[in-house]
Amino acid sequence: MANHGYARERLTLAVDILVAAPGPIRDRLQEAYLTLQDLKADDFRDDGQSRLWAGIREDLISNQTSQSGRGYLRDTLEAMDDSEAQSIAKRFLKLNGLAHES
């Protein structure tokens, strides 16, 4: 069952982490992702939001060949450059804005 309110609540928390939490962008992206990792496509109001979330998620766990023992998320974050990390953070902000539109 879709829970759009839950998705909005979690996105607000994730954006708060990205904007206000101390630390490097990669650490904040990790915490933001962990806040949202249990969201499913039908938790979003429309297909555009679902696709945006799927793209963010894919970009954050794309290093599926990692054998470091730290996990796909951490290895993917450490492999990306600052511009990639900033781009993903901006997509979180966009998704949050879309989810809060009337």
C-alpha positions in Angstrom: 0.0 0.0 0.0 1.3 3.4 -1.0 2.3 5.7 1.9 3.1 9.1 0.3 3.1 10.9 3.7 5.8 8.5 4.9 7.9 9.1 1.8 7.6 12.9 2.3 8.5 12.6 6.0 11.6 10.5 5.2 12.7 12.8 2.3 12.4 15.8 4.7 14.7 14.1 7.1 17.1 13.1 4.4 17.3 16.7 3.1 17.9 17.9 6.6 20.8 15.5 6.9 22.2 16.7 3.5 21.9 20.4 4.4 22.6 20.6 8.1 24.6 17.6 9.3 28.3 18.1 9.8 30.8 16.2 7.7 31.8 15.5 4.1 29.2 15.3 1.4 29.8 11.5 1.0 29.1 10.9 4.7 25.9 13.0 4.5 24.8 11.2 1.3 25.3 7.8 3.1 23.1 8.9 6.0 20.5 10.4 3.7 20.3 7.2 1.7 20.1 5.0 4.8 17.1 7.2 5.9 15.3 6.3 2.6 16.6 2.8 1.7 13.3 1.1 2.7 11.2 3.3 0.3 9.5 1.5 -2.6 8.4 2.9 -5.9 4.7 3.0 -4.9 5.6 5.1 -1.9 5.9 8.0 -4.3 3.0 10.0 -5.7 3.9 9.4 -9.4 6.1 7.6 -11.8 8.5 10.6 -12.2 9.3 10.6 -8.5 9.7 6.8 -8.5 12.1 7.0 -11.4 14.1 9.8 -9.8 14.4 7.8 -6.6 15.4 4.7 -8.5 18.1 6.7 -10.3 19.5 8.1 -7.1 19.4 4.7 -5.5 21.2 3.1 -8.4 23.9 5.7 -8.5 24.6 5.3 -4.8 25.0 1.5 -4.8 26.4 1.0 -8.3 29.7 -0.5 -7.2 28.5 -4.1 -7.2 32.0 -5.5 -7.6 33.2 -4.4 -4.3 35.0 -6.9 -2.1 36.2 -4.5 0.6 33.6 -5.7 3.2 32.3 -2.1 3.7 29.3 -2.6 1.4 28.2 -1.3 -2.0 27.1 2.1 -0.7 30.3 3.0 1.0 32.5 1.8 -1.8 30.4 3.6 -4.4 30.6 6.8 -2.4 34.3 6.6 -2.0 34.8 6.0 -5.8 32.8 9.0 -6.9 34.2 12.5 -7.3 32.9 15.6 -5.7 30.8 16.7 -8.7 29.0 13.3 -8.8 28.3 13.6 -5.1 26.9 17.1 -5.5 24.8 16.0 -8.4 23.2 13.2 -6.4 22.6 15.6 -3.5 20.8 18.0 -5.9 18.6 15.2 -7.1 17.6 14.5 -3.5 16.6 18.1 -3.2 14.6 17.9 -6.4 12.8 14.7 -5.3 12.0 16.3 -2.0 10.5 19.4 -3.8 8.4 17.2 -6.1 7.1 15.1 -3.2 6.0 18.2 -1.4 4.2 19.8 -4.3 0.4 19.9 -4.0 
